[in-house]
Amino acid sequence: MCSIFYEESKGTGSPAIFLPGLGWPGRMGKNVADELMPDFHTYLLDLPGVGRSDGLRGTLFFADMGDWVARVLDELGLSSAHVIGHSIGAAMGLATARKHPERVRSLVLLDGGYRSVPRFPIEAGPLRYVAPLLDWADRLGTPLRRKKHGFANPVEEKTFPARSDEEIAKDITLALERGWYGLTDDSYLRHACEYSPKTSVAGMRLMLALYRTNVPKELLQVQVPTLLLYGTRPHGEEREQAEVERHIKLVRQCRPDISLLSVEWGHYVHWATTPVTPFIREFLIKHEES
């Protein structure tokens, strides 16, 4: 049995799980969980190999991320749940919907699950040029990955000491400096920064799994009710704005049944100044099982 860390909302209704972006704890979805109470009981998960959840060993692919979420549902004793994910967490939710559609009541993608990682990801800075090499080395290192899959050694630190106000303020300052992300200082951002999750090598394999996936193709084949919220990047570069719109146009044309909501914000759409959480709540209620 793997060790999966999660925090729970106090809702007493139907189950929902929240999957954060890489490098963030599950508690980054607390504002979503608060909006969903009391009609939904939300589990805020630390991703495998990030924070306090054990990582997966071996070379990972898209379907493996969905298998991990299905195992989480098994451990929680849930036959199915609404799945909400941000960034790479959205991709993991999409992987679950594709591999285990019967386990996903509805899917909410928060600025993720509709774009692939570029072959040379700009966000990685100078390291973007070694991304193909990392992918190749990871594949070569575990040629029998299907037979050897399992849980890696736990991250070294399972409990995180309380952080001082100064440490939290420093993280907030660094986050706000990344203006294109569209972050603002509020109680939910501070809550998310109260402990700093450690990302193990196993956690970084999640990014490699996403790197080797044609995410738009997977989204166009999803068969569960899906809501996609995307940030328009009003203060971002024109190239990125155009890239976002190109992918959204494809979804509009090919899958008009997927609900789309544009948010005049950056990457962290669930933290937008104009709240979008009521739309998430409305969508989940609409697709509740009788």
Residue pairs with C-beta under 8 A, 6 or more apart in sequence:
1 75
2 48
2 53
2 54
2 71
2 75
2 151
3 52
3 53
3 54
3 151
3 154
3 158
4 45
4 46
4 48
4 53
4 54
4 72
4 75
5 26
5 45
5 46
5 51
5 52
5 53
6 17
6 26
6 43
6 44
6 45
6 46
6 72
6 76
7 26
7 27
7 30
7 43
7 44
8 41
8 42
8 43
8 44
9 33
9 34
9 36
9 37
9 40
9 41
9 42
9 43
9 44
10 37
10 38
10 41
11 33
11 36
11 37
11 38
11 39
11 40
11 41
11 42
12 38
12 41
13 38
13 39
13 40
13 41
14 39
14 40
14 41
14 81
14 82
14 105
14 284
14 288
14 289
15 40
15 41
15 42
15 43
15 76
15 78
15 80
15 81
15 82
16 33
16 36
16 40
16 41
16 42
16 43
16 81
16 82
16 83
16 84
16 284
17 42
17 43
17 45
17 69
17 72
17 73
17 81
17 82
17 83
17 84
18 26
18 29
18 32
18 33
18 42
18 43
18 44
18 45
18 84
18 85
18 86
18 89
19 26
19 45
19 47
19 69
19 83
19 84
19 85
19 86
19 89
19 90
19 92
19 93
20 26
20 27
20 28
20 29
20 44
20 45
20 46
20 47
20 85
20 86
20 87
20 89
21 28
21 86
21 87
21 88
21 89
21 112
21 267
22 47
22 50
22 87
22 88
22 199
22 203
22 206
22 207
23 50
23 197
23 199
24 50
24 86
24 192
24 197
25 44
25 46
25 50
25 51
25 192
25 195
25 197
26 43
26 44
26 45
26 46
26 47
26 51
27 44
27 191
27 192
27 194
28 44
28 86
28 188
28 192
29 42
29 44
29 84
29 86
29 270
30 44
30 188
30 191
30 192
31 188
31 270
31 271
31 277
32 42
32 84
32 270
32 277
32 280
33 40
33 42
33 44
34 277
35 275
35 277
35 278
35 280
35 281
36 42
36 277
36 280
36 281
36 284
39 281
39 285
40 82
40 281
40 284
42 84
43 72
43 76
43 81
45 53
45 72
46 52
46 53
46 197
47 53
47 88
47 89
47 92
47 203
47 206
48 54
48 55
48 56
48 68
48 151
48 202
48 203
48 206
49 55
49 56
49 152
49 155
49 199
49 200
49 201
49 202
49 203
49 204
49 205
49 206
50 155
50 197
50 198
50 199
50 200
50 203
50 206
51 155
51 160
51 195
51 197
51 198
52 155
52 158
52 159
52 160
52 197
53 155
54 151
54 152
54 153
54 154
54 155
54 202
55 151
55 152
55 153
55 154
55 155
55 200
55 201
55 202
55 203
55 205
56 64
56 68
56 149
56 150
56 151
56 152
56 202
56 205
57 142
57 148
57 149
57 150
57 151
57 152
57 202
58 142
58 145
58 148
58 149
58 150
59 138
59 139
59 141
59 142
59 145
59 205
59 208
60 145
60 205
60 206
60 208
60 209
61 209
61 212
61 213
62 91
62 95
62 98
62 209
62 210
62 212
62 213
62 218
63 95
63 98
63 99
64 95
64 149
64 209
65 91
65 92
65 95
65 96
65 206
65 209
65 210
66 92
66 95
66 96
66 97
66 98
66 99
66 100
67 99
67 100
68 92
69 83
69 92
69 93
69 95
69 96
69 100
69 103
70 96
70 99
70 100
70 103
73 79
73 80
73 81
73 103
79 103
80 102
80 103
80 104
80 105
80 289
81 103
81 104
81 105
82 104
82 105
82 106
82 107
82 108
82 284
82 287
83 93
83 96
83 97
83 104
83 105
83 106
83 107
83 108
84 93
84 107
84 108
84 110
84 280
85 91
85 92
85 93
85 94
85 108
85 109
85 110
85 112
85 113
86 110
86 111
86 112
86 268
86 269
86 270
87 110
87 111
87 112
87 267
88 112
88 206
88 207
88 210
89 110
89 112
90 109
90 110
90 111
90 112
90 113
91 112
91 113
91 210
91 213
91 215
92 206
93 104
93 107
93 108
93 109
93 113
94 107
94 109
94 113
94 215
94 218
94 219
94 222
95 218
96 103
96 104
97 104
97 107
97 222
97 223
97 224
97 226
98 218
98 221
98 222
101 222
101 223
101 224
104 224
105 224
105 225
105 284
105 287
105 288
105 289
106 224
106 225
106 226
106 227
106 283
106 284
106 287
107 222
107 224
107 225
107 226
107 227
108 226
108 227
108 229
108 280
108 283
108 284
109 219
109 226
109 227
109 228
109 229
110 229
110 269
110 270
111 229
111 230
111 231
111 263
111 267
111 268
111 269
113 215
113 218
113 219
113 228
114 215
114 216
114 219
114 228
114 230
114 247
114 248
114 251
115 215
115 216
115 243
115 244
115 247
116 210
116 213
116 214
116 215
116 216
117 131
117 207
117 210
117 211
117 215
118 128
119 131
119 132
120 128
120 129
120 131
120 132
121 128
121 131
121 211
122 128
124 131
131 211
134 208
135 208
135 211
135 212
138 205
138 208
142 148
152 200
152 201
152 202
155 198
155 200
155 202
155 203
156 198
156 200
157 198
160 195
160 196
160 197
162 194
162 195
163 193
163 194
163 195
163 196
167 196
168 190
168 193
168 194
171 193
171 196
172 185
172 189
172 190
172 193
175 181
175 183
175 189
175 193
176 183
176 184
176 185
179 235
179 266
180 233
180 235
180 236
180 237
180 240
180 266
180 267
181 266
181 267
181 268
182 231
182 233
182 235
182 265
182 266
182 267
182 268
182 271
182 272
183 189
183 266
183 268
183 271
184 271
184 273
186 271
188 271
189 271
216 247
216 250
216 251
219 226
219 228
219 251
219 255
219 258
220 250
220 251
220 254
220 255
222 255
222 258
225 259
225 283
225 286
225 287
226 258
226 259
227 258
227 259
227 260
227 261
227 279
227 280
227 283
228 248
228 251
228 258
228 259
228 260
228 261
229 261
229 262
229 263
229 269
229 270
229 276
229 279
229 280
230 244
230 248
230 260
230 261
230 262
230 263
230 269
231 244
231 263
231 264
231 265
231 266
231 267
231 268
231 269
231 272
232 241
232 244
232 262
232 263
232 264
232 265
233 240
233 241
233 244
233 266
234 264
234 265
235 266
236 266
248 260
248 262
251 258
251 260
252 260
259 283
261 276
261 279
263 269
263 272
263 274
263 276
264 272
264 274
265 271
265 272
265 273
269 276
270 276
270 277
270 280
